[in-house]
Amino acid sequence: MIEGKTINFRSLEAEDLRQLLDWRNSEFLRKTCREYLLLSMEHQKRWFDSLLKTPPDNIMFGVESKEGKLIGVCGLTWINWKNRNAEVSIYIGEKEWQGKGAAADSLKTLVKYGFETLNLHRISAVIFQFNEPSIKLFTKCGFKFEGKHREAHYIDGKYWDEMIYGILRAEYDEHCPEN
């Protein structure tokens, strides 16, 4: 288990797949994440099986409350071991935990894990232009705006930019000196 201030990370288990499927098929997550189609349990099982690859391309965690309730998922994806970089994936699926700091604690804990345990050099995130809460969160956690993919995401009858944010190990060390 990896501990944050208000949350813990744990391994994802096959028993979690039904809950993850429900969250990923919610309108909120289909809008703010890259997956726009409804997923089936078979999709979830294939995704879960892909996490067992060695070396892993993705390292995912269940996000739990301190009381042990699964409230979300986060991880490092598209890991490039040669160049030591990865992309963040994070969502808090339990509505009562959204906007209460669980995502911020999860992001800080995940970045710490990426730099201090995996020895990554760079961690990035792709955030859709309309997702202002996520942009604020990543900026507050030391990520810098690096550029955008113009009109690369279509939703609600409009094209939106994909905003690219990143943090380097040296910036993390400067931004989070207590770590």
C-alpha positions in Angstrom: 0.0 0.0 0.0 1.2 3.5 -0.8 -0.1 6.2 1.6 -1.1 9.7 0.8 -2.4 12.3 3.3 -6.1 11.5 2.8 -6.1 8.5 0.5 -4.2 5.2 0.0 -3.2 3.4 -3.2 -3.7 -0.3 -3.5 -3.5 -2.9 -6.2 -6.4 -3.2 -8.4 -8.2 -6.6 -8.2 -10.5 -8.4 -10.6 -13.3 -7.8 -8.1 -12.9 -4.0 -8.8 -13.7 -4.3 -12.5 -17.5 -3.9 -12.1 -17.1 -0.7 -10.2 -14.5 0.7 -12.6 -16.8 -0.2 -15.5 -19.6 1.7 -13.9 -17.4 4.8 -13.3 -15.8 4.7 -16.8 -19.3 4.4 -18.5 -20.6 7.4 -16.5 -21.3 10.5 -18.6 -18.9 12.6 -16.5 -15.9 10.3 -17.2 -16.8 9.8 -20.9 -16.7 13.5 -21.2 -13.5 14.3 -19.3 -11.4 11.2 -20.3 -10.3 9.9 -23.7 -12.7 7.0 -23.7 -15.9 8.1 -25.3 -17.6 4.8 -26.1 -19.5 2.7 -23.6 -17.3 -0.1 -22.4 -18.2 -3.7 -21.8 -16.9 -6.1 -19.1 -14.8 -7.7 -21.8 -13.0 -4.4 -22.4 -12.4 -4.1 -18.7 -10.9 -7.6 -18.5 -8.6 -7.0 -21.4 -7.5 -3.7 -19.9 -6.9 -5.4 -16.6 -4.9 -8.2 -18.2 -2.7 -5.7 -20.0 -1.5 -4.4 -16.6 0.4 -7.6 -16.1 2.8 -7.0 -19.0 6.5 -6.9 -18.1 7.9 -4.3 -18.2 4.7 -2.5 -17.7 3.4 0.2 -20.0 0.9 1.2 -17.4 1.0 1.1 -13.6 -2.4 1.6 -12.1 -3.7 1.8 -8.5 -7.0 1.8 -6.8 -7.5 5.0 -4.8 -9.0 4.2 -1.4 -10.3 6.4 1.4 -8.5 5.9 4.7 -11.5 3.8 5.7 -10.7 1.4 2.8 -13.5 2.3 0.4 -12.5 2.3 -3.3 -13.1 5.9 -4.6 -11.1 6.1 -7.8 -8.2 5.0 -10.0 -4.9 6.6 -10.9 -1.7 5.6 -12.5 1.1 6.2 -14.8 0.5 5.3 -18.5 2.4 5.2 -21.7 5.6 4.6 -19.6 8.7 5.0 -21.7 11.4 3.3 -19.6 14.3 4.3 -21.9 13.5 8.0 -21.7 12.0 7.8 -18.2 8.7 9.5 -18.8 5.1 8.7 -18.3 1.6 10.2 -18.5 -0.8 10.6 -15.6 -4.2 9.0 -15.6 -6.5 9.8 -12.7 -10.2 9.9 -11.8 -12.2 9.9 -8.7 -15.4 8.0 -9.5 -17.2 8.4 -6.2 -19.2 11.6 -6.5 -19.1 12.4 -2.8 -15.2 12.5 -3.0 -15.0 14.7 -6.1 -13.9 18.3 -5.3 -12.8 17.3 -1.8 -9.1 17.0 -2.3 -8.8 13.3 -3.1 -7.7 14.0 -6.7 -5.0 16.5 -5.5 -3.7 14.0 -2.9 -3.8 11.2 -5.5 -1.8 13.4 -8.0 0.8 14.4 -5.4 1.2 10.8 -4.2 1.4 9.5 -7.8 4.0 12.1 -8.9 6.1 11.3 -5.8 5.9 7.6 -6.6 6.9 8.3 -10.2 9.9 10.4 -9.4 11.1 8.8 -6.2 10.3 5.1 -6.7 10.4 4.7 -10.5 13.1 7.3 -11.0 11.2 9.0 -13.9 12.5 12.2 -15.4 9.3 13.7 -16.8 5.6 13.2 -16.0 2.9 14.7 -18.3 -0.8 15.0 -18.6 -3.2 15.7 -21.4 -6.2 17.8 -20.2 -9.1 18.9 -22.4 -9.5 22.6 -22.7 -12.9 22.8 -21.0 -11.7 20.9 -17.9 -10.7 23.9 -15.9 -10.7 22.1 -12.5 -8.1 19.7 -13.8 -6.0 22.5 -15.3 -6.0 24.3 -11.9 -5.2 21.1 -10.1 -2.2 20.2 -12.2 -0.9 23.8 -12.2 -1.2 23.9 -8.4 0.8 20.6 -8.2 3.7 22.2 -10.2 2.9 21.1 -13.7 3.7 23.6 -16.4 1.8 24.3 -19.6 3.9 22.9 -22.5 1.6 23.3 -25.5 -1.6 22.0 -27.1 -3.0 19.8 -29.8 -5.4 22.2 -31.4 -9.0 21.1 -31.8 -8.1 17.5 -31.2 -11.1 16.4 -29.1 -14.7 16.5 -30.2 -17.4 16.5 -27.7 -20.8 18.2 -27.3 -20.8 19.4 -30.9 -17.5 21.3 -30.6 -13.8 20.7 -31.1 -11.6 21.4 -28.1 -7.9 21.7 -27.6 -5.9 19.1 -25.7 -3.7 20.9 -23.3 -0.3 19.4 -22.5 1.1 19.8 -19.0 4.3 18.4 -17.7 6.6 18.4 -14.7 10.3 17.4 -14.6 12.1 15.8 -11.7 14.1 19.0 -11.0 10.9 21.0 -10.9 9.3 18.5 -8.6 12.3 18.7 -6.2 12.0 22.5 -6.3 8.2 22.6 -6.0 8.0 19.9 -3.3 11.1 20.4 -1.1 9.7 18.4 1.8 9.8 15.2 -0.3 
